[in-house]
Each structure stands twice: as C-alpha cells, then as structure tokens.
C-alpha cells in the first residue's frame, strides 16, 4: 500500500480527480448504507439529490488527491479573503481556523501556511492517528508540511494548540467531525441534534483567539483550488453550549457556499464512541 500511495503522488491532478470521481460513484452505487446516508443528510439540509449529486464524485476526489497532497509537489491554490486573516493576526491573540468536511479541506491549512507562516509562525492542526502502523507513520510525516505542525488528539496535542494561540499563531480544526464520547455536546445541525466537539469553542473562549472560517473548493478539470476565508459573523460568547451552537451555525453557512463539494455521506449524526483518554485530554488541557 505505501508503494501505491507514492505512485499516486506522482500522477497529475486531473487524472487523480478523474479516477477519484469514478471511485466515488462506485462506492455510492455499491453501498446502500452510504447511499441512504448521503441522500438523508442532504435532505436534512434542504437539498435534493439533483442539487448535490456532484458531491458523490467529490468524495472520491478527496481520497484520490491525498497521495499528491501529502507526498507530491505543492498544489496550486488561490486565496480569497486574505484581509480578514491579516486583521486577525494583527490583533495578536492567534487564530482558530475552522473548516467543514468540504472540498480539499486539508489543503486549506497548507495554503494558509504558505501565505502566513513565514511571518506569523506555523499553523498547528489536530489529527487522529490511524490504527494501521504504515498509515499512522505516513500521516505523521506527510501532515507536518512546511509551515504546518500536526499534533495528535492527546493531552500533549491540545496543550500545544493552546500554547500556539498564546504565541499569536494559528490552529486549524474540523468542527463537524464527531468527537469521542465526553468531548462534545449535542447541538443542532440543519435542525437535527448532532454530537459536536467542544474543543474549537473552548480554544477560542479561553484564549480570545479570532475565529476564521475557511473552505477550499476544487476547480474543474484538475486546474487547482481556491481557498476562501471569512470572519465569524460575531465573536463567540459563553456559555459553552451557546458557543458550540454558534460554530454549528457557521458551518451550516460555510457548507451552503458550496454544498456540491460537502461530504454528505459522512456520519455526522452517528453516536460517539467511547475514548476516555481523549476526553480527559481535552477537558484537562482547556480548564
């Protein structure tokens, strides 16, 4: 598998996206469970399948582009909304970048790092290590790209994020990722309660960091990407439950900007799994 991964990293982006689109549709047609979840999640958000069917192919493109993203040459990515990021850095309290499972979300951190890390320090991103040994090692190496520091979902990792914000640096999270039991709250997403991480809200409330929304959209025919940045409509306010709901609403807004590239097949409303160590890490590091 590592050899195949490295081989794919050498392929041109247009070919990876073509192969990925085919894989996405194959998975959609082969799995009734995935197909039902995709359609149901989109319907909850008010979209018919015809409006978001492109998301089937984009889910496959997300997987196919990972080798190039992690091991290949930097991918072209235009930035829009840079002023709001400059303004947030100027305040000096750090930035919490939030992006949903939309488009090439991993590239948003790399693109931001290429633009701002030389002046403002690296962007620290949180990731959950893979269970397979070869993939865990690959993720650890590949995600620590120039200007990007990847930290695991442990007490040490969360503390590193807090320290980065207090130095005026930036961190990046996917707040629509279902956290382990004890690390989140039930909060509405498109009108249905979903178990939602509290870490993003805790980081911003505790440090006073600015919250910036990001989304990285794919351009057609492998022509690259565009990452859009925009500030949160209003600062997060306690209590924690209200701040978490505010973030969910911001994710709804961001998804609405490009619903055709959102991962509607992701199990957003699933029951959280137990992970006592991870839960304690978040709680201890942010109290």
C-alpha positions in Angstrom: 0.0 0.0 0.0 2.8 2.6 0.7 4.2 1.9 -2.7 0.8 2.5 -4.4 0.4 5.7 -2.3 3.7 7.1 -3.5 2.9 6.1 -7.1 -0.3 8.0 -7.0 1.5 11.1 -5.6 3.3 11.4 -8.9 0.1 11.5 -11.1 -1.2 14.8 -12.4 -4.2 16.3 -10.5 -6.6 16.0 -13.4 -6.0 12.2 -13.6 -6.3 11.8 -9.9 -9.6 13.6 -9.9 -10.9 11.5 -12.8 -10.0 8.3 -11.0 -11.4 9.6 -7.8 -14.7 10.6 -9.3 -15.1 7.1 -10.7 -14.3 5.6 -7.2 -16.8 7.9 -5.6 -19.6 6.7 -7.8 -18.6 3.1 -7.4 -18.8 3.4 -3.6 -22.1 5.2 -3.9 -23.7 2.5 -6.1 -22.2 -0.4 -4.2 -23.2 0.7 -0.6 -26.9 1.1 0.2 -26.0 2.4 3.7 -23.7 5.1 2.3 -26.1 6.0 -0.4 -29.0 6.3 2.1 -26.9 8.4 4.5 -25.8 10.7 1.7 -29.3 11.4 0.5 -30.8 11.7 4.0 -28.1 14.2 5.2 -28.5 16.3 2.2 -32.3 16.3 2.6 -32.0 17.5 6.2 -30.1 20.5 4.9 -32.8 21.2 2.4 -31.1 19.8 -0.7 -32.5 17.3 -3.2 -30.1 14.7 -4.7 -30.0 16.5 -8.0 -28.6 19.6 -6.3 -25.7 17.8 -4.6 -25.1 14.8 -6.8 -21.7 16.2 -7.7 -20.7 15.5 -4.1 -20.6 11.8 -4.9 -17.7 12.4 -7.3 -16.0 14.9 -5.0 -15.9 12.4 -2.1 -13.9 10.1 -4.4 -11.7 13.0 -5.5 -10.9 13.8 -1.9 -9.5 10.3 -1.4 -7.6 10.2 -4.7 -5.8 13.5 -4.2 -4.5 12.6 -0.7 -1.2 11.0 -2.0 -0.5 14.1 -4.1 -1.4 16.3 -1.2 0.7 14.5 1.4 3.7 13.4 -0.7 3.7 15.3 -4.0 4.6 18.8 -5.2 2.6 21.7 -3.7 -0.8 22.1 -5.3 -1.9 25.4 -6.9 -4.3 27.3 -4.6 -5.6 30.8 -4.9 -6.6 32.7 -1.8 -9.7 34.9 -1.4 -10.4 36.9 1.7 -6.8 37.4 2.9 -7.6 40.7 4.5 -9.7 39.2 7.3 -6.8 36.8 8.1 -4.3 39.7 8.2 -6.6 41.6 10.5 -7.0 38.7 12.8 -3.2 38.1 13.1 -2.7 41.8 13.8 -4.8 41.5 17.0 -2.1 39.2 18.3 -4.3 36.6 20.1 -4.0 33.9 17.5 -6.5 32.4 15.0 -8.7 29.4 15.1 -9.3 28.3 11.5 -12.5 26.3 11.2 -13.4 24.3 8.1 -16.0 21.6 7.5 -15.6 18.4 5.5 -15.9 20.3 2.3 -13.7 20.3 -0.8 -10.0 19.7 -0.2 -10.1 20.8 3.5 -6.5 19.6 4.2 -5.1 21.9 1.6 -6.7 25.0 3.3 -4.1 24.6 6.1 -1.2 24.1 3.7 -2.3 27.1 1.6 -2.6 29.3 4.6 0.7 28.2 5.9 2.4 29.1 2.6 1.0 32.5 2.8 1.4 33.4 6.5 3.7 31.0 8.4 7.0 32.7 7.5 5.8 35.8 9.4 3.4 34.5 12.0 4.6 31.0 12.7 3.3 27.6 11.8 -0.3 26.5 11.8 -1.0 23.8 14.3 -3.6 21.2 13.1 -5.2 18.4 15.1 -5.4 14.9 13.7 -6.4 11.5 15.0 -3.6 8.9 14.3 -4.6 6.0 12.1 -4.8 2.5 13.5 -2.7 1.0 10.7 1.0 1.4 11.6 2.1 2.3 8.0 -0.6 4.9 7.6 0.0 6.4 11.0 3.6 6.9 10.2 2.8 8.3 6.8 0.2 10.7 8.2 2.6 11.9 10.9 5.3 12.7 8.3 3.1 14.0 5.5 0.9 16.3 7.5 3.9 18.1 9.0 4.5 20.0 5.8 6.4 23.3 5.8 4.6 25.8 8.0 2.2 23.1 9.3 2.6 21.3 12.6 0.3 18.3 13.1 -0.4 17.3 16.7 -2.4 14.2 17.9 -5.7 14.2 19.8 -3.9 13.8 23.2 -3.4 16.0 26.2 0.0 17.0 24.7 -1.5 17.8 21.4 -4.3 20.0 22.8 -1.8 21.8 25.1 0.4 22.5 22.0 -2.6 24.2 20.3 -3.2 26.4 23.4 0.4 27.4 23.5 0.4 28.2 19.8 -2.6 30.5 20.2 -1.0 32.3 23.2 2.0 32.9 21.0 -0.3 34.6 18.5 -0.1 31.7 16.0 -2.9 29.8 14.3 -4.6 26.4 14.8 -6.9 24.5 12.5 -9.8 22.2 13.2 -12.7 20.4 11.6 -15.6 21.2 14.0 -18.1 19.0 12.1 -16.0 15.9 13.0 -17.8 13.7 15.6 -15.6 13.6 18.7 -15.3 10.7 21.2 -17.9 10.4 23.9 -17.2 13.1 26.6 -15.5 15.5 24.2 -18.7 17.1 22.8 -22.2 18.3 23.3 -25.5 17.5 21.4 -26.2 20.6 19.3 -28.5 21.1 16.3 -27.0 20.9 12.8 -29.5 21.5 10.0 -32.3 21.0 12.5 -31.2 17.7 13.9 -29.0 17.2 17.1 -25.5 16.1 16.3 -22.7 15.3 18.8 -20.4 18.3 18.3 -16.9 18.9 19.6 -16.4 21.5 22.3 -12.6 21.9 21.7 -13.0 24.6 19.0 -15.2 26.7 21.2 -13.1 26.2 24.3 -9.9 27.2 22.5 -11.4 30.5 21.3 -13.2 31.3 24.5 -10.1 30.6 26.7 -7.5 32.4 24.6 -9.6 35.2 23.0 -8.4 34.0 19.5 -10.1 35.2 16.4 -12.3 32.6 14.6 -11.9 32.5 10.8 -14.0 30.3 8.5 -12.2 28.6 5.6 -13.3 26.4 2.7 -11.1 25.0 -0.1 -13.0 24.4 -3.3 -11.8 22.3 -6.2 -11.7 23.8 -9.6 -12.9 21.7 -12.6 -10.6 19.6 -14.7 -7.8 19.5 -12.2 -7.0 23.2 -12.5 -6.3 23.6 -8.8 -8.1 25.0 -5.9 -9.4 28.2 -4.3 -9.5 28.8 -0.6 -12.0 31.3 0.8 -11.6 33.0 4.2 -14.2 34.9 6.1 -14.5 36.1 9.7 -17.1 34.7 12.1 -20.2 36.9 11.9 -19.9 37.7 15.6 -17.5 36.8 18.4 -18.2 33.6 20.3 -19.8 34.2 23.7 -20.2 31.9 26.7 -21.8 29.7 27.9 -20.1 26.8 26.1 -23.4 25.4 24.8 -24.1 28.7 23.0 -20.6 28.9 21.5 -20.9 25.4 20.2 -24.2 26.1 18.6 -22.8 29.3 17.1 -20.0 27.3 15.5 -22.5 24.8 14.1 -24.4 27.6 12.5 -21.2 28.9 11.0 -20.5 25.5 9.5 -24.0 25.4 8.0 -23.3 28.8 6.4 -19.9 27.6 5.0 -21.4 24.4 3.6 -24.2 26.5 2.0 -21.5 28.3 0.0 -20.6 25.1 -1.9 -22.9 22.2 -1.0 -21.8 20.3 -4.1 -18.4 19.6 -2.5 -19.5 18.7 1.0 -19.1 15.1 2.3 -22.8 14.4 2.7 -22.0 10.7 3.2 -20.1 11.5 6.4 -21.8 10.0 9.5 -22.4 13.4 11.1 -25.3 12.2 13.3 -23.8 9.0 14.5 -23.4 8.1 18.1 -20.0 9.0 19.6 -17.6 6.2 20.5 -16.0 5.9 24.0 -12.5 7.2 24.3 -11.7 8.1 27.9 -8.1 9.2 27.3 -9.1 11.7 24.6 -11.9 13.0 26.6 -9.7 13.6 29.6 -7.1 15.3 27.4 -9.5 17.9 26.1 -11.0 18.5 29.5 -7.7 18.9 31.4 -6.0 21.0 28.7 -8.8 23.5 28.4 -9.6 24.0 32.1 
